[in-house]
Amino acid sequence: MVDARILNTAAALNAAVISLASVTPISHITVADVTRAAAINRATFYSHYTSPSALLAHVLSADLEQIRTADNAERAGSGRAPEMITRQSVIASVRHVQRFSDIYRLALTDASDGTTHHVLAAQFYGSCLTHLRNSVSPEKIPGDIELVAAYVANGLVGTIEAAVDSDRRDENELVDLLMAMLPPWWDAS
């Protein structure tokens, strides 16, 4: 059983970094800013994270990891059509970006930090690689599986970042575009 103090500290840190990064680019946020907002000391912060960027990456990654876990579970036994499972995951990913839209929008203007880009790219790459390994026949994959996963993941990230940057907020339109960008063999059995 996890100590309640650890859970409270984690919740305070998470809330603090989300609140701060929603109004200030993460590269401008100091450990002192986070510890003050979370009402903890520096030693406690450093026992968990190395920087505010690392904390933000953890929070965003944990949220995205829930999408990947749900996708994997659905593919393992739901019996639903693969393209519907993919669409559900794409919708969840778009909603993640919308939930943290202020953070993602500020990150796009911050050339000195790539935290949000890296988080999205790493999570999408992992999801794409898992999907390719577990759900697509190897003969349908047009080349090196890791390169294909990187291409698809980074294309999705680039499109999402462009949508955030241009303030396109129509969820259905963005989901339809992202689904159309996936290769035709993506969900073929």
N, C-alpha and C positions, 0 to 999 in steps of 0.2 A: 504494500500500500504506500502511495506517495504521500509524503508529508504535506499537510495543508499549506504550510508556509511556502513551500516550493511552488505549489500550484498558484498561490496568491501572487508570488513574485513574478512568475511567468505571465500571468494575466495582466499584471500591472505594467510589465515591460512591453507586452504586445500592444496593449491599449495606448501606451505612451508613444511608441514609435509610429503607430498608425495615425494617431492624432497629429503628431509633429510633422510626419512626412506628407500629410494631406495639405499642409500649408507652406512647407519649406522643402526644397530639394534635399534629399538624404545626404548629399555630400556637404551640405551646410549645417547639418545637425551634429552636435557634439555629444560625447558621452555625458557631459554635465547637463545638457538639455534633457536627455532621456532620463537620467537618474532623478533630476528635479521633478519632471513630470510624473515619474513612476513612484516617487517618494521612497527611493532606495538609495543605498550608498554605492560608490564607485566599485568597491571590492566585490559587492554582490553582482553588479553588472558584469565585471570582468570574469567572474566565476562561471558565467553563462555564455558570454559573447565577446568577440574581440573588437567590435565596432558597431555603430548604429546601422551601417549597411548590412553587416552580418545578421543582425537582429531582424531587420526588415526582410532580408532574403529568407530567413527562417519562417517568418509569419506568412509571407506570400507562398512559399513552397509548401508549407503545411496545408494551406487552403487548396492549392492545386493538386496536392497528393491525394486529397479526398476524391477528387474527380477521377484520377487515374485508378484508384482503388475500386471505385464504383464501376468504372468501365470494365476493368478486369473481371470483377464479380459477375457483371451482366454477361460478358462474353463466355464465361465459364459454365453458365448454366441457366440462363433465362429463357433460351429458345426464341428470343426476339430476333427479328431480322437484323443482320449486322449493320446495315446502313442506318437503321433507326438507333442502334446503340451508339454509333459514331455521331449521329446528329445530336443525340442527348448529351454526349461529352462536349461537343462543340458549343452547344447552348450553354452548358455549365461553365465552360472556359470564358465565353463572352460575358456571362453574368459575373464571373470573378473579376474581370477587367472593369466592368461597370461598377461593381461594389467598391473597388479601389481606384476609381477613375481619377480622382484628384491626385493620387500618388503617381499613377502612370502618366498623367498629363504633365505634371511637374518634372518627371524623370526625362521626358522627351526634350525638355529645354535645358537639361543639365548635361552638357557635353563632358563633364569631368567624372561622371559616374554612370556605370552601365548595369547597376544592380537589377533593375526591373527587367531589362532586356535579357540579361543572363538567366534570371529566374525563369522567365517564360520559355526561353530557348532550351534550357536544360530540362525543364519539365516536359515540354512538347517532344523533345528529342527522345527522352526516356519512354514516353507513351507511344511514340511512333515506332521505336525499336521493338518494344514489347509486342505491339500489334503486328508488326511485320514477322516477328519470330513465331508468334503463337496463332495468328489468324489468317495469314496469307500463304498460299502455296508457294514454295521457293521458286518454281518455274515462272511465276507471274511477276516476280521482283526483277526489274530490268538491270540489275547490277549489284554492286557491293551494298549489302543491307545497311551498313552504318552510314554510307554516303547518301543512300536513298532516304533514310530516316532524317539525316541532317538537312537535306534539301527540303523535304516536306515540312519539317518543324520550323525551319527558319523562314520559309515562305509564309507560313501561317503567322508567325510572330511579326514579320514585316508588314503584313496586311493589317493585323490588329493595331500595330503602332501607327500606321498611316491613318487608320480609321479614328483612332484617339486624337491624333494630331489635327485632323481635319474636322473634328467634332461631329463626325457622323454617328448618330446615336440610335439609328433604327436597328434594333436587335435582329429582327427577322431578315432584313436585308444583308446584314453582316454574316449571319449564320448561313444564309443561302450562298453567299459569295465564297465563304470558307469551304463549304461542302463542295461547291463546283470546282474549287481549286484542287481537291484531292484527285489523285489519278483514278481512272475508271476501274481499275482492277483492285482498288483499295479494300473494298468490302466484298469482292467476288469470292465465292467459296472454291 
